[in-house]
């Protein structure tokens, strides 16, 4: 599925002005929109209406976004994008670890929101993610195990390559520190944040990322990292 017209999107937010803004924006893009005023209604609508994507606010009455995400994940793998405000880093981490696909910080721009929706829908079309990646000079072919930057081969250690392949399969999606550590070293290494930062730094250097302004692997403060994709240049 792509982000073309006719995508069914469930918007769950307790703020009337946000719900109405999102409905107008998404309908103008050709999408079909249903609304929920809290997490409990979001779970009910997700089960009965079966949307293609859910925009889910974190702070809502009766049931918050975290619990709603956990309950929806019990019966559906629909892409979920969390809507959050500044200062909710730990809440973002918890809901991403609970199965949400991404988050958008309020206030947000229409172009950013639509880009995140495209990324989430594209990832949903294949359970294992892409095997090839190309963005602004970086080329990764997972089947051939080949990495190139500006047409030059890049040689990575096994851990660096494994980490980059995980980024590629989740291109455009934020990955939490915990998800990256669990994938690279195993869940028993949950406290190895400094090791993660070190390996990300080494990987960035080999890809030609500037330490002050990374070009490919973007930092999501307090949450994790995101591999920049052709869909989103944030």
N, C-alpha and C positions, 0 to 999 in steps of 0.2 A: 504494500500500500504506500502511496506517496501522499504529499500534502496538497493534492489538487482539490477541486471543488467536491462537495458532498461528504467530506469527512465528518463523522459524528463526534462532537466534542461536548463533554459534560463539564460544566463550570460550577465549582463548589466554593462559595465565599459568603460569609455572613454580612458583608458590606454591600448594601443595595447599589451604591454608585459604581463599585468595582464590577459587580455582576452585570450591570447594564452596559458599562463600558466594554467589557469583554464580549458580551453578546453582540453589540453593534459592530465591533471590530471584526469578529469572526464571521458573522453573517455577511458582512461586506466582502469578505474573502471567499464567499461561496460555501461556507461550512454550515452544517446543521447543528444547532446548539440547544442543549437542555440545561436547566439551572437547578442548583441545590443550595439551600440556605445554611446547612451545617453538615458535619461529618456523617451523622446518622442517615440523613437523607441522601448523601452522596453514595454511601454503601448500598442503600436500597435501589437508587437509580442505576448504579453500576451493574447491579445484579439483574434488574428487569429490562433496562434499555440497551445494555451491552454497547457502550460507546467505543469508538476507535481510539480515543485519548481522553484523559481526565486532567483538568487544571484544578489543583486542590490547595486551598488556603490552609495554613498551619493552625492559626488560632481561631477556632470556631466554637460556638456553644454546643452543648449536649455531647458532642464528640469532636475532638480535635483532629487535625490532619494526620498526625502520627498513627493514632489508633485506627482511623479510617483507612489509611494505606495498608496497615497490617491486616485488617479484615478483608479488604478487597483482594489482597495477594493470596488469600486462602482459596479463592475461586476464579481468579482472573490474572492474566499477565499483561493486561492492557497498559500501554505507556501512561505513566503518571508524572506530571510536572508540578512541582510544589511551588506555591506562591508564598513568599516570605518577606519580612521587613528586615531592615538592618539590625544587627545585634543578636540574631538568632542562630549563630554559627553552630552551637551544639545541637539545637533542634534540627537544623539542616542535616547534620551528620547522622543523627538518629533516624530521620525519615528516609534518607538515602540508603543507609544500611538496612532499613526495613523493606526496601524494594522499590522506592521511587526512582525514576529514571533521571531526573534533573530538577533544578530549581531556578526560579526567576525572582530576582529581588525587586520589591516594590520601592519606589515607582519604576515602571519599566516602559520601554519604547515598543511600538508596534513591530518594527523591523526585528528587534531582538526576540520578541515573543514568537513571531512567525518562524524565525530561524530555528529556535529551540524546538518548535513543533515539528518542523521538517526533519530535524535530526532524529527526534524520538520516533517518528513514524517510519523513517527509513530503517532504523535499527530494528523495528518490530517486524520488518518483512523477512528477516533472516535470523534464526535463533542463535547462530554462531558468529554473526557479525561479518564484516567484509574481510577478504583475504588480500586485497590490494588497496593501497592508500596513496593519494597524491594531493599535495597542497603546497603551492608556492615554493617549489624546488625540492621538497622532501618527497621521496618515492619509497614505498615499502611494499615488497611482494612477499607475503607470508609463506606462500607455497614454495617459492624459490629460496626463501630465507635470505633475501637480498635487501639492503638498505642503501639508498643513494641520496646525496644532497648536492644539488646543482650538477648532476651527471657524474659525480664522483662517489665511488664506493666508500661506505662507512663500515668499519670493523668494530663490532660490539662483543663484549663478553657475554657468556650465556645468560647471566642474570640481567644484564642491560637489554639484551634482545628479548628476553621473556617479558620484561617490563614494557618495552616498546610495543610488542605484539598485543599486550593487554590494552594498551592505550589505543592502538589501531582498531581493535575489535570494538572499542567503545568510543570511537572518534566523535568529538563534539559533546561528549557526556562527561560530567564531573565525576571523578572517582575519589572516594574518601581515602584518607590516610589508612584507615583500617582495611578497606577493600584491597588497596594496593599491597599492603604488608601481607595480608592473608594469601593473596594470589602469588606473590613473589617468594615468600619464605614459609607460609603456612600460618594457620590461625593461632598457633601457640606462641608466635612472636609478636603479640599485640602491642608490646611496649617499645618496639624498635623504630621509633619515629626518627631518631637521628640517623640511623642507617638508611632509612628511606630517603631522607633529604640528601644524604651523601650520594646515593646512587642516582637520584633524579638530577643532581648537579652534574655528575659525570656524564649522564646521558645527554643532558642539555649541551654540555661543552662539545661532545662529539657531533651533535647535530648542528652546531654552529650558533646555538642560542647565546645571546648576550646576557651576562649575569644580571644586569640591571633591568633589561627589557627583553625577557624571553620571547622568542618568535613562534615556537611551536608548542612547547609544554607550558601552559599557563597556570599560574598559582591561583587557587581559590582560597583566599585568606581564612584560616581557621577550619577549613573543610578538607581540602585535598588539592588535586590537580586535574587539568583538562587538556586533552590534545586538541589543538586548534584544527578545525575542519574547513572544507571549502564552503560549507553552509553557514558558518558562523565565524566572524572575525573579531570577536569581542576582546 
